[in-house]
Every structure is written in structure tokens, then in C-alpha cells.
């Protein structure tokens, strides 16, 4: 059966190659070249880098034993058109592994996997092939660092840097640090790039209104649920589908049960506080 499947697949591949030659497209070479010139093409390449290491930790004042899995999953940019991506790579490494930036990305990943002491579990650690999938003793922990491309255009690329961790307690904790990188300027888009100074009050009000709308509650109900006196302007800001998005991690403004929150604001709603560069970037006139 396997041989038949492969043969069929090979036959379809041959037919796909032969069909244009047999049927033609009815267009002259000049016409085809003219149409091809209308299409802009930006080559993009990235590597998927994955690694994990399992540990068993025992001794030194600990009761019983602990298991820990440390993992990394990174979509690593290699080429985006003709742009120099070195600064983007450095930014990504610094946000993923702030304590492990020796050498290239592979060295940083390996250093991160080997740094068991940062979790302050004590005891002596040893590398093991696997960890228990379930445990009645609440002693199986993990830490995942990841980076994924959320959106890419001809001039901007947005990444979500993500960390998920369980080190005991009632629940895991996941946090994200999304950012948008301007390929033309070689800079991360920030609050300072986007907004005029002294805009926090206007931004906070716009973000609060949007949060209440997303949650389907009134402004008064939102205020009752806040863990802060008023909604701060998140430094975790990025661009998505032409919108300015403010990201809030669990506990930043609301209880854990609300999870992560991404608040999208149309640039036209807050046009009066955008910098000239932001207006140009977001094509706001």
C-alpha cells in the first residue's frame, strides 16, 4: 500500500510539472513578463529552533524529589528581504534570554537550558530522559521560553516573546512580551515612538473604555475589578493589522482569572496624540 501511495504521488508531481508545458497559458512572453513586474516579492526565511532538557532534583534539605523541564521554542529570523536583521536578532535574544546572551542564539539557548539554579529549587540536579506526566505530589515543574512571529509586512515584523512556568502553587503563570520591530529604522516600536509626551491621561482613558467594551462591563464595574487605581499605559505595545495594541499580563491590572489582555486602539481614535513618525508609519493623514 505504501509503495502504491508513493507511486501515485510521484505521478501527480510529474503531471504537475508537465501540464504547463502541454497546455500553455495563452500569453506571450512579453505579456507574462509585464504581469510579473507588477508583483512585489520579499523573500523571508527563519529557522525553528527547539530544545528541552529534563532534570531530577534531590537532596539538600528537600523532602522527596522534584522534576523540572526547561524548554525553548524560537522562530528565528534569518532573512527579511534585503534588511540587516542582526539588530532584530539581538533584540529577540535579549528579550528571550536576558541572563543568557553569550555568543549566538544557539549558545544562549544552551546556557538557558543548563541554568537550573535560577529556579532556586536547591538540591542536586541530574539530567534525565523524561519526567512523570502526572504526580500526586505536585513536584513536576516546567519553564518554557518561546518566540513566534505574529505578523510581518514589508516594513514591520511583530514577535510574541512568551514565558510559561509552573513552579508549584495553585496555577501556572504565563506572560508575554510582544513587540513590533521597524525594519527600515532598525528600532523597536515604543510608547516614545508612537505618542507625544504628556499623552498618558488620554491613552489611559481610551484603553479603559476599550477594556470595558471587550469585557462587556461598565466603567464602574471595571474600576471595581482593577488591581490598580487606574489603568496604566502598558509598555508592552505593538502593531497588529494597523491597530495599536497594548498588552497586559495576568495581575498587571486585573485578577488572574481574566488572563492576558490585548487592547486594540484604532490610530484614528487617538490621532491627535500620535507623533508625526507614528502617523507616517500607520498611514494616518
N, C-alpha and C positions, 0 to 999 in steps of 0.2 A: 504494500500500500504506500509506503514512504517513497519507494522508487517511482511509482506512478505519479505521485504528487509532484515530485521534483521534476519529472519529465514534463508534466503539464505546465508547470511554472516556467520552465526553460522555453517551451514552445510559445507561451504568451509573450515572453520577453523578446524572442526573435520576431514575432509578428509585430510587436510594438515598434521595433526598430525598422522593419521593412515597410510598414504601412505608409509613412510619409513619402518614401521613395516610389512606391507603387501608385499612390493616388494623387500626390501633389496637392498644393493648396491653391492653385489657380492664380497665383500672384507672380508678377515679375520680380526679379532680384532687386531692381531699383525701388519698387513699391514696398517690398519686405524690409529693405534697409531703412527706408524713410519711416516706417512704422516703428521699427526697433529703436530709432533715435529718439522717439517720444517717451521711451520708458527709462526712468532713472533707476539705477540699481546700486545698492550699497551692500557690499559683502560684509557679513557678520560671522564671527567664529568664537566659540567659547568651549572650554573644557569642563566636564563634570568631574569634580574631584570628591571622592568619597572615602572615608576611613573610619574605623572604630576600633576600640580596644576595651576588653573586659578585664576587670580586676576582682580579686577576692582579698578582703582586708580583715585582718585578725590581730588580736593582742593589744598590749599597752593600755590597760585599763578599760578595755571594751568588753562588753558582755556578748558572747557569741561571735558572729561574723557578719560582715557586710559585703554586698556585691555592688559593683559600680560599672556602668557602661558609659564610655566617653566617645562621642561620635561627631563627625563633621561631614557636611554635605554642601558643596560650594559650586555654583555655576560661575566659572572663572573666565572673564573676558580676555580673549586673545587678539581679536581684530574687530574694529568697528570702522568700516570704510578706510580712509587714509588718516584717521586721527591717531595721535600718540596716546595710547591707553595706559602708559606707565603710572601717571598720577592717579588715574582711576583705580588701578590695581593696588597702589599703595594705600589709598583711602579705604578700599574694601578690606585689606589685610588689617589695618589699624582698627577698624570697627568690629571686625570679626574676632580678632585675637589681640586685644590691646596690650596684653602682657607677654605676647609671643610674636615678635616681629623680626626675628633673626633670619637673615638670608631671604630666600624667596618664599612663595606661598606653601610649597611642599614642606620646607623646614618649619614654617610656622605651624602647620597642621600637626606635624610630628611632635613638636615641642608641647603643643596644647594637649595632645593625647597622653603624653608622658607625665604631665604635671598633676599628679594625684594630690599632692599636699595642699593645693589651693582649696580643696573641698573640706579641709580640716576634720577629716574622719579619724585621724590618729591611726595608731597600729601599724602593722607591716603589710605592705601590699604585694601581691603577686599577680602576674598576668595569667588569665585562664581562657580557655577556648569559648566558654559560654557562661551565662548566668541563669539562675532559675527564672522561668517565665512567670511563676506565681510563688508567693511566700506568705504564710500566715504571720510572719514575724515583722513585717514592714521593714525589711532590711535590704531591699533591692532598689538601688538608686540609678539615676542617669543624668547626663548632661549632653545636650545636642546644640551645636553651633551650625547655623546654615545661612546661606546667602543665595537668593534667587532673583532672576531678572523679572520684574513685574511689567515693564513697558519699555519699549525702545522706539525712538523716532530718528529722523536724520540728524537731529541736534541734541537730543536729550536721551538719557537712559536712567531708569529708576530701578533701584535694588531694594529688596527687603532683607535686611540682616535680622536674623531670628535666633532667639535662645530659648530652649525649653529645658526645664530642670525639675527633677524631683529628688529632694534630699530629706525625705521624711515629712511628717506633718499631715495636715488634713487634705491637701491637694497639691498637684504640681503647679508650677508657675511658669508662664510663657510670656516673653516680652519681645517686642520687635522695634527695630530702629531703621525705618525706611528712609531713603534719601534719593534725591534726583541730582544727577551729575550733568552739568552743561559741557558737552563735548567741545564746543567752539571756544569757550573761555577757559576750559580746564579747571572749573571750580564746582564745588557742591552748592546747590541752591539752598539759601538760608533765609531766615527772617530778615536779616540785614539786606540781602539782595532784593527781596520782594517788596518790602514795605518801608514807607517813610518813617523817620524817627517820631516817637510820640503817638504811634498808632495803636498801642496795646488796648486802650479802652474801647475803641471802635471794633477791633478784632475780637476782643473777648465777648462783646455783646452779640456780634454776628455768629460766633462759634456757639455761644449758649443757645441762641434761637434755633440753630440747626440741630444741636443735640436734642433739645426738647421735641423738635419735629420728628427726628429719627426715632425717638423712644415713644412718641405718641403721648406725651405728657405736657402739662402746663409748665410755664416758667417757675411758678411757685413750687410745684411738685419736684422739679429738677433741683431747685435750691435746697429743698428738704433732704434730698438724697446725696448731695455733694459732700465729699470728704474735705473740701476746702471752702473758704469763704466765697470765692468767686472763681470762675473758670479761667485758668491762666492760658496764655498763648503758648502752645506746645512748640518746643524747639524741633520736634520730630515733624518736619514739614516736607512735603514732596508734591510733585506734579503728576496728575493722572488724568488722561483724557481731557486735557485742557483745563481741569479744575485744580484749585489749590487745596491740598488735603492736609489736615492736622491730625496726627496720630497720638492717641493716649493709651498707655499701657494700663493693665489692671492696677487698681489702687491709686493711680495718679490723680484722678478726680472723683471716681465712683467706686463703690464696693466691688469685690472680686466677681460677684455674680453677673455683673454687666459685661465682663470680658474686655477684650481690646475694643477700642472705638476709633474709627476713622471718620473724620468730619470734613465733608467736601463743601467748599465755598466757591461759587462762581466768581471769577475775577471781575465781572461786570458789577456785581453787588458791592464790591469794595474798591471800585476803580479809583476813587478819589485819594486813596492812601497807597496806591501802588507806585513804586519807583518807575522812572522812565525806562530803565532796563527791563523791569518786570512787564511793563506794557508791551514793549517790543517782543520780549520772549513769548508772551501769551497772546500776541497779536490782538491786543486791546487798543482800540483807537478812541 
